[in-house]
Amino acid sequence: MKALIQRTIDLLKKKVKENLETINRNQALLNELLKQPVSAERTYHVDKNYATNKALLSENNDYISLQLTLVNFIEKYKDHLTEKTEINTHPEEDTLSFLDDEELFDLTVQGKIGFENNHPKFRDEIFFNRLLSYYASKEAYEKCNALLSLKKSRQ
């Protein structure tokens, strides 16, 4: 359970960082917009960017609050969250279920997750076709053949 909580904390940190990057891009755009003459269109875009940044900042506050709660939970119950209390002998499989499609795809093509029966997207045709297209574009025909063999064996 401790590994899952830590993974959740890491995912929350990543999301906060992504939101901050978006806020910074929006702020650069706002700075450029404010140099333009006042117009209804400019006002619309400025208001839209301010609203987006406000929503992202609110989201980040929630994410950071949740991170702090989880960190405090781990600290308070660290004696109860030892490896001995882990029920699942493969906690990484549970952790994989928290990843989004993009993260799973990246880890799969990097070879960090094998595309096998226990892969979270093993039966997902869209994911399979995306992997196949990726390997074909990289001219990794051995990988394409392996994927096609896997598909044939699961039918």
C-alpha positions as CSV (number, residue, x, y, z in Angstrom):
1,M,0.0,0.0,0.0
2,K,2.9,2.4,0.7
3,A,4.1,2.0,-2.8
4,L,0.7,2.8,-4.2
5,I,0.4,5.9,-2.0
6,Q,3.9,7.0,-3.0
7,R,3.1,6.5,-6.7
8,T,-0.1,8.6,-6.2
9,I,2.0,11.3,-4.6
10,D,4.4,11.2,-7.6
11,L,1.5,11.4,-10.1
12,L,0.1,14.4,-8.2
13,K,3.5,16.1,-8.3
14,K,3.7,15.5,-12.0
15,K,0.3,16.9,-12.6
16,V,1.1,20.1,-10.6
17,K,4.3,20.5,-12.6
18,E,2.3,20.2,-15.9
19,N,-0.2,22.7,-14.7
20,L,2.5,25.2,-13.8
21,E,4.1,24.8,-17.2
22,T,0.7,25.5,-18.8
23,I,0.2,28.5,-16.5
24,N,3.6,29.9,-17.5
25,R,2.8,29.4,-21.2
26,N,-0.5,31.2,-20.7
27,Q,1.2,34.0,-18.8
28,A,3.6,34.5,-21.7
29,L,0.6,34.7,-24.1
30,L,-1.1,37.1,-21.8
31,N,1.9,39.4,-21.8
32,E,1.8,39.4,-25.6
33,L,-1.9,40.1,-25.6
34,L,-1.6,43.0,-23.2
35,K,0.8,44.7,-25.7
36,Q,-2.0,44.8,-28.3
37,P,-4.5,47.6,-28.5
38,V,-7.7,47.2,-26.5
39,S,-10.4,45.3,-28.4
40,A,-13.3,43.0,-27.7
41,E,-11.2,40.1,-29.1
42,R,-8.2,40.9,-26.9
43,T,-10.4,41.2,-23.8
44,Y,-12.0,37.8,-24.6
45,H,-8.7,36.1,-24.9
46,V,-7.3,37.8,-21.8
47,D,-10.3,36.8,-19.7
48,K,-10.2,33.3,-21.1
49,N,-6.5,32.9,-20.1
50,Y,-7.0,34.4,-16.7
51,A,-9.9,32.0,-16.1
52,T,-7.8,29.0,-17.3
53,N,-4.9,30.0,-15.0
54,K,-7.3,30.5,-12.1
55,A,-8.8,27.0,-12.6
56,L,-5.3,25.4,-12.9
57,L,-4.2,27.2,-9.7
58,S,-7.2,25.9,-7.9
59,E,-6.6,22.4,-9.2
60,N,-3.0,22.6,-8.0
61,N,-4.1,23.7,-4.6
62,D,-6.3,20.6,-4.4
63,Y,-3.5,18.3,-5.6
64,I,-1.0,19.8,-3.2
65,S,-3.4,19.4,-0.3
66,L,-4.0,15.8,-1.2
67,Q,-0.2,15.2,-1.4
68,L,0.3,16.7,2.0
69,T,-2.5,14.5,3.4
70,L,-1.0,11.4,1.9
71,V,2.5,12.3,3.1
72,N,1.1,12.8,6.6
73,F,-0.7,9.5,6.4
74,I,2.5,7.7,5.5
75,E,4.4,9.4,8.3
76,K,1.7,8.7,10.9
77,Y,1.2,5.0,9.9
78,K,4.7,4.2,8.6
79,D,4.9,1.2,11.1
80,H,1.7,-0.3,9.6
81,L,2.8,0.2,6.0
82,T,5.8,-2.0,6.0
83,E,6.6,-4.4,3.2
84,K,5.3,-7.3,5.4
85,T,1.7,-5.9,5.1
86,E,1.8,-5.9,1.3
87,I,-0.9,-8.2,0.1
88,N,-0.1,-8.1,-3.6
89,T,3.1,-9.8,-4.5
90,H,3.3,-7.6,-7.6
91,P,2.5,-4.1,-6.4
92,E,3.8,-2.7,-9.7
93,E,0.8,-4.2,-11.5
94,D,-1.5,-2.2,-9.2
95,T,0.6,0.9,-9.9
96,L,0.3,0.4,-13.6
97,S,-3.5,0.7,-13.4
98,F,-3.1,4.3,-12.2
99,L,-1.1,5.3,-15.3
100,D,-2.9,7.0,-18.2
101,D,-2.6,5.7,-21.8
102,E,0.2,8.1,-22.7
103,E,2.4,7.0,-19.7
104,L,1.7,3.4,-20.4
105,F,2.6,3.9,-24.1
106,D,5.8,5.6,-23.3
107,L,6.9,3.0,-20.7
108,T,6.0,0.2,-23.2
109,V,8.0,1.6,-26.1
110,Q,10.9,2.3,-23.8
111,G,10.8,-1.4,-22.9
112,K,10.1,-0.7,-19.2
113,I,6.8,-2.6,-19.4
114,G,6.6,-5.7,-21.5
115,F,3.5,-6.0,-23.8
116,E,2.3,-9.3,-22.5
117,N,-0.8,-10.9,-21.0
118,N,-0.5,-8.9,-17.7
119,H,-0.1,-5.5,-19.5
120,P,-3.1,-3.2,-18.6
121,K,-3.7,-2.5,-22.3
122,F,-3.1,-6.0,-23.7
123,R,-6.7,-6.4,-24.9
124,D,-7.1,-2.8,-26.1
125,E,-7.1,-2.8,-29.9
126,I,-6.5,1.0,-30.2
127,F,-3.4,0.7,-27.9
128,F,-2.2,-2.3,-29.9
129,N,-2.6,-0.5,-33.2
130,R,-0.9,2.5,-31.9
131,L,2.1,0.4,-30.8
132,L,2.2,-1.3,-34.1
133,S,2.2,2.0,-36.0
134,Y,4.9,3.4,-33.7
135,Y,7.2,0.4,-34.3
136,A,6.4,0.5,-38.1
137,S,7.4,4.2,-38.2
138,K,10.6,3.4,-36.4
139,E,11.2,0.5,-38.8
140,A,11.4,-1.9,-35.9
141,Y,10.0,-4.8,-37.9
142,E,11.0,-7.4,-35.3
143,K,8.8,-5.6,-32.8
144,C,5.9,-5.5,-35.3
145,N,6.3,-9.2,-35.9
146,A,6.3,-9.9,-32.2
147,L,3.1,-7.9,-31.7
148,L,1.4,-9.6,-34.6
149,S,2.3,-13.0,-33.2
150,L,0.9,-12.0,-29.8
151,K,-2.3,-10.8,-31.5
152,K,-2.6,-14.1,-33.4
153,S,-2.0,-16.2,-30.3
154,R,-4.7,-14.4,-28.2
155,Q,-7.4,-14.9,-30.9
